[in-house]
Structure formats: structure tokens, C-alpha cells
């Protein structure tokens, strides 16, 4: 799902439809957190040359809505490495 933000809206819809069809219990969805702290951290990393200048960051909310629409229930959110990485893992269960 790392490059899902590059898909057109119709392909995203098809993706989540298929995901709901093949998932029997739960899915794990990894996404970049867009909190103020992580935006500041990203800016620092850009300044230090640790990440490219152009980084695409999308909010997670539209994906959460798509998952709910396709029959998933939010269960848990875990930060992978707080203060170091902006990666967050979301756990969704099938209704």
C-alpha cells in the first residue's frame, strides 16, 4: 500500500473492494502519520539531507473512510518508532 496515493480514485475503490472480498478476519494497513510532530521531524530530515525535498504526504482519513465503507472496523493504531519514524500501523477487522 506504500504507493496507493498514486492510484486514481476508481482504482483505489477497486482495490478496497477486492481487499474486503479476500480478507477473512483482519488487515494491517501501514501509513505515514501526518501529525505536527512528524511534519517538523520531516522538515528537519529534509534540512539535513536525510530524505528527498519532495515527499508526498496524504492524510489517512480518506483511507479510513474507504475501509469503513468496505466493511472494516478500526481496532488499533501503533506507531512504529515514535520520534524517529512517521510510520503508523493500523489494524482493521472485518465486520
C-alpha distance (Angstrom), angle and dihedral (degrees) to the residues before:
residue distance angle dihedral
X1 . . .
X2 3.77 . .
X3 3.81 94.6 .
X4 3.81 99.0 32.5
X5 3.82 90.7 116.9
X6 3.82 87.5 69.5
X7 3.81 93.8 60.3
X8 3.80 120.9 96.8
X9 3.82 115.2 -109.0
X10 3.83 93.7 -104.1
X11 3.82 91.9 53.5
X12 3.81 90.4 49.0
X13 3.81 89.2 52.8
X14 3.82 90.6 49.4
X15 3.79 90.5 47.7
X16 3.81 93.6 53.7
X17 3.81 91.6 43.6
X18 3.80 89.9 55.2
X19 3.81 91.6 42.9
X20 3.79 90.7 55.5
X21 3.81 90.4 47.7
X22 3.82 96.0 53.6
X23 3.83 99.7 36.0
X24 3.77 113.7 93.7
X25 3.82 102.8 178.1
X26 3.78 116.2 -3.8
X27 3.80 147.4 -19.8
X28 3.78 133.3 -142.6
X29 3.79 114.6 -139.6
X30 3.82 119.1 -168.5
X31 3.77 117.3 -159.9
X32 3.80 140.9 160.3
X33 3.78 115.0 -99.0
X34 3.80 114.5 -125.9
X35 3.81 99.0 -159.8
X36 3.80 122.4 139.1
X37 3.81 90.8 -109.1
X38 3.80 92.2 54.3
X39 3.81 92.9 45.2
X40 3.83 88.8 54.6
X41 3.82 90.2 46.4
X42 3.81 90.3 50.3
X43 3.81 91.0 50.1
X44 3.83 90.0 51.6
X45 3.82 91.2 49.2
X46 3.83 90.1 49.7
X47 3.80 90.8 50.7
X48 3.81 90.5 51.0
X49 3.82 91.1 47.4
X50 3.81 93.5 -116.0
X51 3.83 94.6 125.8
X52 3.82 133.2 26.2
X53 3.81 118.5 -87.0
X54 3.79 92.1 -119.5
X55 3.79 111.9 60.0
X56 3.80 120.5 164.5
X57 3.79 111.7 -137.8
X58 3.77 120.7 -178.9
X59 3.79 125.9 -176.8
X60 3.80 115.0 -108.6
X61 3.84 95.8 -137.0
X62 3.84 96.7 87.1
X63 3.81 89.3 52.9
X64 3.79 91.3 47.6
X65 3.81 88.6 53.7
X66 3.82 91.1 48.9
X67 3.80 90.9 50.4
X68 3.82 92.0 49.1
X69 3.81 90.2 47.2
X70 3.81 89.9 53.3
X71 3.79 94.9 52.6
X72 3.80 105.3 -89.5
X73 3.81 126.8 132.5
X74 3.81 121.5 -149.4
X75 3.82 111.7 -118.2
X76 3.80 110.5 164.9
X77 3.81 146.1 -7.8
X78 3.81 121.8 -151.5
X79 3.81 127.0 -175.9
X80 3.79 108.9 -137.3
X81 3.82 98.8 -148.6
X82 3.81 110.3 -6.0
X83 3.83 114.3 -145.1
X84 3.82 90.7 12.9
X85 3.79 106.9 53.7
X86 3.79 132.2 28.8
X87 3.82 92.2 -148.1
X88 3.78 115.7 122.9
X89 3.79 126.1 -175.7
X90 3.80 117.8 -145.2
X91 3.78 123.3 -162.9
X92 3.81 118.2 -152.4
X93 3.79 127.0 -179.1
X94 3.77 127.6 -151.8
X95 3.83 112.8 -107.7
